[in-house]
Amino acid sequence: MSRHWSWEDRLRGAAALGVLCAASLAAGAESEFLEPCVGLEVVAAKAPVRLAGVVVAEVERGRRFGVKEHRDGAYQIQVFSGRTLRHGWIDAKDVRALSDGDVDLALEALRIAKEMNPAVDVAAYGKRIDALAARVTKSAGKSASPQARFAAISRVLFREERLRYRRSAHALDGILDQKQGNCLGLSVLYLAVSRELKMPLCGVSVPKHAFVRYDDGTRHYNIEPSMGGILVSDAFLRQRYHTRGGKPPKLLSHLELTGLALSQAANELALADELERAHRLFARASELAPRNGETYHNWGTCLLRMKKFALAADMYLRSVQCDPTNTGSRYSYAVALSNLGQHGSACRQFERVVKDDPRSAEAWYNWGITLLRMRRVTEADAKFGRAIALKPQYRPIVEKMRAQVRGGDFDNRTWGPTLPR
């Protein structure tokens, strides 16, 4: 007979898994994590951003940026000019470094929610988060141990408030109202309600996932808000999320978390065909979280749909640079290059994609189209053959293209390339 599992049953099961994972964590060696990106706020009335001695942008007081690099009294940042994403150097005297205490994560998340839905009352939702934080502090009492404090947070959020994981729910107002949130949204809320406990917590990102980490220099714990706040080991995370090429997880400052939340909101707008609004949010997200390859990938797809092929190619290249093992971004970069008429460069990228993922029918197919435009018919036929073997529904399309080529048409725009996956 099947059994209905209550939320309490699930929480007890999650706690049991957490005990096992926490024991594994305590016994194992600490994995390498990339340090958080330094955040900056402009304090000068107007600060120049220079590249090779040339001013490429001016930024106003109050604007915030994530740092790409720091050297010789200057910070490298990137600024969207309205036409392109430029990187350059800003003098240290024109900015101040931001700590996580300088970034009100809950307020920033609620501002993003209001941007998505102007009816959101930021002050009212802020009071609800403050009330949750007060309950967490009361529940923790005078407990000094991190585990007891984690338990207090989980007790309030996941037992009393009955918050659950839902992949598509990310806006903070919706998480509070519907009691459901995705991994990033739940991680943001976890950090927001724990702020009065003054624990060394930060967000962490791995491909397609986010969680929370505690590290006091001696002990470290990974906390999974999407799994009821259980503690999990580094080994568990590696196995579950299949970090590509041994790429280490990234610790996230509150400013970077804000950038990731902006990026998610932008992607929601793009999926709803609000491309111009999405374009603006992606630009802001990239300034705050310059290491997030997913932002560039999704921004590139938005730009490709807007027919901004050159800027799309730039974004896909940035995504590949963030993670060279990401075949999806490399494939999309190749598609954008093909749309720009840079067929030779596109072919080199398609070749790399099928080397890493030989079962990508789309890559073989679009490589064939690109070769046709270069009038390399025999090579194109070989690529089409591989595509059809993997995806037989390509056969009638390819036969039609072959007939058009026999008639001398090597540049029929109905062929594609297809949009990125």
C-alpha positions, 0 to 999 in steps of 0.5 A: 500500500502506498503511503502519503508522506507528510511534510514532517515525515519528509523533514525527518528523512531529510534530517537523517540524510543530513546526519550522514552527510554532515558526518562525511563532511566533518571527516573529509578534507575541505574542497577548494572553493573560489573566493567571493567577488569583491564588490564596489560602490562608486563614491566620486561624483563621476568616476572614469573607467579607463582601458589602455589610458582611454576613458571608455565610460563614466559611472556615477556615485552610488553605482555598484559593481563586482570586481573582475581583477585588482592591481596597482590601486585600481579595480577592473569592472565591466560597464554596459554602455547601452551598446556593448559591455565594456571592461576597464579600470576604475581608481581605488580612490573613486570607490569603496569596497563593500562588505556583505553588511553593506548589502541588504540582501532582502531589500535588493531581492524585494526591489527585483520583485517590484521590478517584475511586479510594480504592485509589490509592497517592498516595505510590507514584505520587508517587515515580514522578513524582519519578523521571520528573522526575529523568530529565528533569533528567538528560536536560536536562543543562546545556542553557540554551536553552529548546528543548533543555530542551523536547526533554529533557522530550519525549524522556523522556515521549513517546519513552522512556515512549511517552505518547500522547494519549487524550481520555477519560483524565485521572486521573494514576494512569491516565496513568502506568499506561496511558501515555495521557492527555488534553490537561489530564492530559498538561499537568499531568504535563508541568509536574510533571516539569519542575519542577526545571528552574525554567522559566517554564512555566504551563498555558493553557486555550482552549475544550475544550483545554489546553496549556503555555506558556513565557514569560520576558518576551522569548521565548514558546513554546506546547507541545502535550503532546497532540501529543508536546510539539511547539511551536506558534504562537499562530496555529496554536492560534487556527485549530485550536481556533477561539477564539470571538469572539476570546476570548483564552486564559487562563494558568492558575496551578497552583491553577487547574489543580487546579480544572480537574482537579477539574472533569473528575473531577466530570464523570466522576462525573456521567456515571456518575450519581454526582450527589451526589459530582459536585456536591461536586467541582464546588463545590470546583472552582469555588472554585479556578478561578472563571473556568472556564465549563465547570465551571459548565456541567457543574455546571448539567447535574448539578444539572438532573438532580438537579432543583435547577433554581434552582441549575442556572440560577445555574450556567448564568448564570455559564457565560454570563457567563464566555463570552457567545458560548457558545450551549450554555450559553445554551441550557441556561440557557434550559431551566433558566429554563423549568423554573423557570416563568420563561417570559419570561426563558427566551424571551429566552434562546432568542431569543438562542440561535437568533440565534447558532445558527439551526440549533439544532432543540432551541432552536426546539423548547423555545422553542415549548414555553415559549410553549405554557405561556404560551398563545401558541399561534400563536407556538409553532406558528411555532417548532415549524415551524422545529424540524420543518424542521431535525429532522423527528422532532419532528413526531409529538411536536408533533402530540400536543402540539397535540392536548393544547392543543386539549383545554385542556392547556397545562401537560403535564409530559411535553412537556419542556423537554428536558435541555441538550445 
